[in-house]
């Protein structure tokens, strides 16, 4: 999962990783940090970006978990970033445990 998360850094279009209803005007997000860490028995995913699309983080987590379970290869993340088809990415992870830590308006 950590290897696949490494592909997310930088500016990419995240069309395959967002809810298509309503359709956003722009799919490009700039990811400045993205990592998995272990905190006791829990795995923690942290991501920082200039903005997020609807359900983007939950879909990213669902896809990364599939990779962690061996259902997908980490290199597939780079290919998914080039695609616009939501059906190619993993499931939407449940909202439980999702926590917005900070909003920085610059």
Secondary structure by P-SEA (a helix, b strand, c coil): caaaaaaacccccccccccccccccccbbbbccccccccccbbbbbbbccccccaaaaaaaaaaaaaaaccccccaaaaaaacccccccccccccccccccccccc
